[in-house]
């Protein structure tokens, strides 16, 4: 057998092992605890807050372990974000700007996409990119629409976590960002369908339902701060332009691709009328002064947790790099007003910051520990593990 054939066999074995890691969550976890088969996507909605809840305070934290940098096992890239979702037994990680590089992490420009999706593995520091182009780099996950005048030079799509709507099918919320010369204008927010191919390992296929639904200038950016499925509904959270507030919307799972089926939380009840950003404020908000994060349900605290990066300005007038959490009895809140600081991250370069804290509950479904990733600017995703008392 020649060297090429040997390399192919080794590579196939390597990817097969990673594929098994990405799909065998239920086999590796405690079989006596049925909730351990639940993930952040479809299965999360079956969790029930049974038993006594624990109060989440600063004293709840036993220790925090710094795990290291998150890397792809199948390509050379730099990127940010990494929101956690699930289709079937596959945990999917949604990323932002994905810069092509080499084994040395060179800053030489080789190309990029504005988003990408990878498979999680059992190692929180290793992900698997499966949808690669001819040069071996990730393809754009949520596609542009050239027929609408969108192009890679001026337009970008930002995505958050994938949420399963039915077995093997899901959605992801996106923002359409028109950014010529680096000047950002959010044109609108929308929904795309998500599915996996039947290849081994699978690739993620994303299709936008429309160019966008909610106008970026006048309406909240639904899904900009992620989404969670709980029972029969998907709850999404979004900033609004020039506002410190984050609002909540919901839709029945089987109607997630129907704009008319959405409801919006006005602080008191769910309304069908689409709100205007300039008509809503503190009374309607679910969160405020947050960067990016994700809502999960914790089996340990028997409550919903919103893990996020704080946006309060530090002394140098930049984000303060804190990873924080608040808790609530339901997806729309009310969330606790006093956040608990889980970790004070350290920027890699002086005067820089960290952002986009993301919880990964599928790594320990008991909730006793929680792995959290965040982006250390520029484009380095790092992980910590929080152990609770």
Beta strands, then each sheet from edge to edge (+ up, - down):
strand 1: 61-69
strand 2: 71-72
strand 3: 77-87
strand 4: 90-100
strand 5: 112-113
strand 6: 116-120
strand 7: 126-128
strand 8: 155-159
strand 9: 163-166
strand 10: 169-178
strand 11: 185-196
strand 12: 204-208
strand 13: 214-215
strand 14: 227-230
strand 15: 233-239
strand 16: 245-252
strand 17: 263-265
strand 18: 270-271
strand 19: 287-288
strand 20: 290-298
strand 21: 303-310
strand 22: 322-328
strand 23: 340-344
strand 24: 354-360
strand 25: 369-376
strand 26: 380-388
sheet 1: 1+ 26- 25+ 24-
sheet 2: 2+ 7+ 6- 4+ 3-
sheet 3: 2+ 7+ 6- 4+ 5-
sheet 4: 8+ 10- 9+
sheet 5: 8+ 10- 11+ 12-
sheet 6: 8+ 10- 11+ 13-
sheet 7: 14+ 15- 16+ 17- 18+
sheet 8: 14+ 15- 16+ 19-
sheet 9: 20+ 21- 22+ 23-
end
